[in-house]
Every structure is written in C-alpha cells, then in structure tokens.
Amino acid sequence: MVKRILCLIAAAVFLAGCNTVQGIGKDIEKGGEAIQKAVK
C-alpha cells in the first residue's frame, strides 16, 4: 500500500512539469525527497 502511494506521488511530481532536462532533475530530486519523508 505504501509503495503504491509513493509511486503515485513520484509519478505526479515527474509529470507535473518536466519541460527541460534541468526540470527533470529537479522533479526527480523532489520525488526522492517526498519518498524519504513518507518513509520516515
């Protein structure tokens, strides 16, 4: 259940606004931070 939620969060962050390579990097970083917060 938790893994499914984390995947949905990561997908939402990734799809929210990755127009450039730099944007993709920022989105991945934010997704990682969200996953870390959810795990804690």
Secondary structure, DSSP 8 states (H G I E B T S, - for coil): -HHHHHHHHHHHHHHHS--SHHHHHHHHHHHHHHHHHHH-
